[in-house]
Amino acid sequence: MISVEGVLGRERTIIVAGMVMVTVLAWIYLWQGAGMGMSALDMTTLSLFPHLQHDPGGSMDADWLVVATMWWVMMVAMMTPSAAPVVLLYQRVLRHHAPASGASGGMSAWLLAGYLTVWLAFSMAAATLQEALQPAGLLSEMMLWSRSAWLSATVLVAAGLYQYSSLKRACLAQCQSPVGFLTRYWRPGRLGSFALGLRHGAYCVGCCWVLMALLFVGGVMNLIWIAALTLIVLLEKLTPAGARWGNLLGGVLIVWGIATLLV
């Protein structure tokens, strides 16, 4: 006889494997350039003050849909790992709540779909903003990093200050407590799972949207900045000292922003 724990373990393995596959494929797509005409490696550089770098000129021939897709795949690559705790806990609770239903894996997939849908909306907004910054000369049309000290400083200081805001802390608290989140917002069925994912995604965007805006400083397709932001999100959400990491980061970003205007 197959035990409930055995079925739970297999479903958990399948869900983890699926999330890993989605994340890896997203990173591969980014590495290849995400349809932007250049590989991400060619657009990657290590610089504290990207606006001082040489801009090779030229422009990318990418329409809004390609840019929005690039942003969404990037968000999938960066944010899927941080959603794993709530997705896996949801699957476990579903299995114990209705062990004979056999649908916990599917419900978890609906939750993840809702979560990533919110990041799709964010990506559409980010693509629209990018399309406005490039013609204005504030963003390199080829390398996608900031060309303006004032743009860089504004984003850096804003991101730093946001780390100390009550909205940031409220959203981060929801992201750090999967048990409390599921207890408070539990909904049954596929639509309920999708709505739960939407809500969790909204809290996640509320927690991280200004951090994601830092890509306009260092380069939208800069792999170093993407990897660094991914690590920051994981530290904030998944470690006991997440709030302290966030406060430390806030101070660093504010000083960095001021320094950007002084160099």
N, C-alpha and C positions, 0 to 999 in steps of 0.2 A: 504494500500500500504506500502510495506517495504521500509524504507528510506535507502539511501546509508550509512548514519552514523550508522544505526542499523546493517547492514551487516558488515560494517567495524569493529564495536565493537565485533561482534561474531567471525569474523575471527581472530581478535587480541587476543581474549580470547583463541581460539583454538591453536594459535601459541605459546602463553605464556605457556599454559598447556602442549603442546608437548615438549617445551624446558625444562620445569621443570621436566617432566617425564624422559627425557633423562638424565638430570643431576642427578636426584635422583637414577636412576637405575645404573648409572656409579659409584656413591658413594657407593651404596650397594655392587656392585661387588668388589670394592676396599676393603671395610670393610671385606669382606669374604676372601680376600687374592689374588684375581685376578689370580688364578691358580698357585700361587707361592709355595703352600704347607704349608703355615702358614697364619694365619689371620693377617691383617694389625695391629690390636691392639697388637699382640705379637711382632711386629717389630717396635712399637712406643715407643720412650723414649724422655725425655726432657733433653737435654744436650747442652751446648754451645760449647763443644769440643768433638764431638762424637768419634774422633780417640783415646781418652783416655779411652773409655768404654771397659769393658770386652767383648771380642769376644768369643762366646760360641763354635766356630769352626763348622765343618761340612760344607755342601754345599747344595744348592737347586738343585734339578734335574728338571730344566726348560729349554727347548730348546729356540732357538732364537725367534720363532714365538710366543710362550707364553709370553716371555719378551716384545716383540714389542707390542703385544695386551695389556699387562698390562700398558705400557707407554701410548698407545693411549687412553684407557679408562680413565686413569688418566688425560690426557689432555682434554678429553671431559668433565669430571667432573669439572675441574678447569677453563676452558676457555669458555664454553658455556654461562655462565651468562654474561660475559663481552661482548659477541657478540650480546646480546639481543637488545641494542639500534639501531644498524644498521639494524638488521633483521626486527624489528618492524617498523622502519621508512621506509624501503624499501617497506614493505607491504602497508603502508599507502599511499605512493606516487603512487604505482601501482594502488591501488583502485581508487584514485582520477584521475589518468591519463586515466584509461580505466574502468569506473565503471560497464560496462556491461559485461566485460570479465569473471568475477568470478574466475580468476586464480591467484590472488595476493598471496593467502596462499601457493599455490603450488610453485610459483616463489620464495617465501621466503624460502621454504624448500630447493630448489635448491641452493640458496645462502648459507644457513647453511651447506649444504653438501660440497660445494666447500671449505668453511672455515675449516671444520673438516678434509678434505682431505689433506690440507697443514700440519695440525698437525699430520696426519698419517705419512707423510714423515719425519717430525721431530722425531716422535716416533721410526721409523725404524732406524734413525741415532743414537738416544739415546740408543736403545737396542744394536746396534753394539758396541758402546763405552762401555757400561756396560759389554758386553761379553769380551772386551779386558782388562778392569780394574780388574775384579775379578781374572782371572788366574795370573795376575801380582802381586797380593797381595795388591793392593791399595784399594780395596773395599772388605768388608766382604762378603764372599760367602754365608753366612747364613742370616745376618741381613741387608746387602746392604747399610751400612754406610761406610764412609771413615775410613781407617786404617792408613792413612798417614797424618802427620801434614803438609807436603809440598803440598800434593794434596788439603787438606782443605784450606790452606792459599792461594794457587794459585787461586782456584775457587772463594773464598770470595773476594779477592782483585780485580780480573778480573771483577766480577759482580759489585763491587763498582765503579770501574773506568768506566765501560760501562754506568753506570747511567748518566755520564756527557758527553758522546760522542754525536757527531752531528748525527750519525746514529740512536741512541736511541731516540733523541729528534724528528727527522724527522718522524720516525715510530710512536712514541707516538702521535704526532700531528694528524696523519691520524686516529688513533684509537679514539682520543678524539673528533673528529668532523665528526659525521656521515653525516651531511648535506653537508659539503664540499666534503667528500669522494664520496657520491652518485652523486653530481653535476658534479664532475670531471670525474668519471669513469663509468657512467651509460651505461649499455648495455641491449638491448631488448632480449626477448625470454629465453627459458630454458638454452641454452648454455651461453647466456649472463649473466644470473643470476649466473650460476655455476662459470663462469670466474670472476665475481665480487666477489664472495665468495673466490675464490683462491687468488685474489689480496688482499682482506682484511685480509685473513689468513696470507699471506706473510708479510704484515706490522705488524701483531700481533706477529708472530714469530720473526721478526726483533726487536720488542720492548722487548720481554720477554725471548728469548732463553737462555741468560746467567743466568737469575733468575731461570729458570727451572733446569739449571745445578747445582744449589745449593742442589738439591735433592741427588746428589752424595756425598755431605758433610754430611747432617743430616740423610740420609737414604731414599732410593728410595721409600719405602713403609711406611715411618714415617708419620702418620696421622697429627701430630702436624705441621710438616714442610709443608705438602701439604696444610693444612688449612691456615697456615700463608701466604704462597705464593699466594693462591687464594685471600685472603683479600688484599694483597699488590697490586695485579693486578687490582682488582676492585677499590681500592683507586686511583691508578694512572690513570686509564682510565675514571672513571665515576664521579670523584669529581673535582670541579673547582681548588682545590689546588693540583691536581695530580702531576704536575711538581715539586712542593715544597716537596711533600712527597717523590718523587723519589730522589731528591737531598739529603734529610736527610738520606734516606736509603743508598745512595751511601757512605756517610761518615761513617755510622755505619758499613757497610760491610768492608770497608778498615781497620778501627780500629780493627774490629773483626779478620780479616785475620792476621794482624800483631801480635795481642795478641795470636793467635793460635800457632805461632812459639815461643812465649816467655814462655808459661805455661810449 
